[in-house]
Amino acid sequence: MNVEEVIKTNKKMPLAKRTLIHVALVANKLDEEVSAVLKPYDISIQQFNVLRILRGQNGKPANLSTINDRMVTKMSNTTRLVDKLILKNFVNRTICLKNRRKVEIVITEAGLNFLNEIDGILFEAEKKILKNFSDAELHELNELLNKF
């Protein structure tokens, strides 16, 4: 991806600015690619992220704070995401019996089945997105990104 072509400029940018714009453009492209894969399933990236977090709980309930802390994209509308997943029957929300102020959220069997259904499709999409990188390059890229 050529930054100057994408933003349609002929001006030479300072390296730091170009780098930050480049990272933002790549993030947007990744978001678009994954969103396109999820669109036929009527689920957003954020909803998908919540489901994966809950699957990682291995049957243990999570609260909104736990989910929000683990979200790839931090959002203030985690409650709304969970509400949408409840309507799809992918998660259940209950009041904790020991602490009535605590709300517990668990993934349902339907949610687990849904994730199992699209795991392979997303795996293929990830392979396609990263097809121009060798494993060594991906390791190097991850090391560089760790510096953030």
C-alpha positions in Angstrom: 0.0 0.0 0.0 1.4 3.3 -1.0 0.4 6.0 1.4 0.8 8.9 -1.0 -1.3 7.2 -3.6 -4.1 6.4 -1.1 -4.3 9.9 0.3 -3.6 11.4 -3.1 -0.7 13.7 -2.4 2.6 14.5 -4.1 4.1 16.1 -1.0 6.8 14.3 0.9 5.7 13.7 4.4 7.8 13.5 7.5 8.6 9.8 8.2 6.8 9.7 11.6 3.6 11.2 10.1 3.7 8.9 7.1 4.2 5.9 9.4 1.2 6.8 11.6 -1.0 7.3 8.6 0.2 4.1 7.1 -0.6 2.1 10.3 -4.1 3.7 10.4 -4.7 2.9 6.7 -3.6 -0.7 7.3 -5.9 -1.0 10.4 -8.8 0.3 8.3 -8.1 -2.1 5.5 -8.0 -5.0 8.0 -11.3 -3.9 9.5 -12.9 -3.7 6.1 -11.7 -7.2 5.1 -12.9 -8.8 8.3 -16.2 -6.9 8.3 -16.8 -8.1 4.7 -16.3 -11.7 5.8 -18.7 -11.3 8.8 -21.4 -9.3 7.0 -23.3 -12.3 5.5 -23.6 -13.6 9.1 -25.1 -10.3 10.3 -22.5 -9.8 13.0 -20.1 -6.9 13.6 -16.4 -7.3 14.4 -17.1 -6.1 17.9 -19.9 -8.6 18.5 -17.6 -11.3 17.1 -14.9 -10.2 19.5 -17.3 -10.4 22.5 -18.3 -14.0 21.5 -14.6 -15.0 21.3 -13.9 -13.5 24.7 -16.8 -15.4 26.2 -15.8 -18.6 24.5 -12.4 -18.1 26.1 -14.0 -18.1 29.5 -14.6 -21.8 29.1 -18.1 -21.7 30.5 -17.3 -19.3 33.3 -19.4 -16.1 33.3 -17.8 -12.7 32.6 -19.1 -9.3 33.5 -19.2 -6.2 31.3 -15.9 -4.9 32.8 -14.1 -8.1 32.0 -15.4 -8.1 28.4 -14.5 -4.4 27.9 -11.0 -4.9 29.3 -10.4 -7.7 26.8 -11.9 -6.1 23.7 -9.5 -5.5 20.9 -11.3 -2.2 20.2 -12.2 -0.5 23.5 -15.7 0.8 23.4 -18.2 2.3 25.8 -21.1 0.5 24.3 -20.3 -3.1 25.5 -23.8 -3.3 27.0 -25.4 -2.6 23.6 -23.2 -5.3 22.0 -24.3 -7.8 24.6 -27.9 -6.8 24.1 -27.6 -7.5 20.3 -26.0 -10.9 21.0 -28.8 -11.7 23.5 -31.4 -11.0 20.7 -29.5 -13.4 18.5 -29.5 -16.0 21.3 -25.7 -16.1 21.3 -25.3 -15.0 24.9 -27.3 -15.0 28.2 -27.2 -12.4 30.9 -28.1 -13.1 34.5 -27.9 -11.4 37.8 -25.3 -13.0 40.1 -26.9 -14.8 43.0 -24.1 -13.9 45.4 -23.9 -10.3 44.4 -27.1 -8.9 42.9 -25.2 -5.8 41.6 -23.1 -8.0 39.4 -24.3 -9.0 35.9 -22.9 -12.3 34.5 -22.7 -13.0 30.8 -22.1 -16.4 29.3 -22.0 -17.7 25.7 -24.8 -20.0 24.7 -24.6 -23.3 22.8 -25.9 -21.3 19.7 -23.1 -18.8 20.2 -20.5 -21.6 20.4 -22.0 -23.3 17.3 -21.9 -20.0 15.4 -18.3 -19.4 16.2 -17.4 -23.0 15.2 -19.2 -22.4 11.9 -17.3 -19.2 11.0 -13.9 -20.1 12.6 -12.7 -21.8 9.3 -14.0 -18.9 7.2 -12.1 -16.4 9.2 -9.0 -18.5 9.2 -9.1 -18.5 5.4 -9.7 -14.8 5.3 -6.7 -14.2 7.7 -4.6 -16.4 5.4 -5.7 -14.3 2.4 -5.0 -11.0 4.2 -1.5 -12.1 5.1 -0.6 -14.1 2.0 2.3 -11.7 1.0 4.1 -12.3 4.3 6.4 -15.2 5.2 6.3 -16.6 8.8 9.6 -14.9 9.5 8.2 -11.5 8.3 5.1 -12.0 10.5 7.3 -12.7 13.5 9.4 -9.6 12.7 6.2 -7.5 12.2 4.9 -8.6 15.6 8.1 -7.7 17.3 8.0 -4.3 15.7 4.4 -3.8 16.7 5.2 -4.8 20.3 7.2 -1.5 20.5 3.9 0.4 20.7 
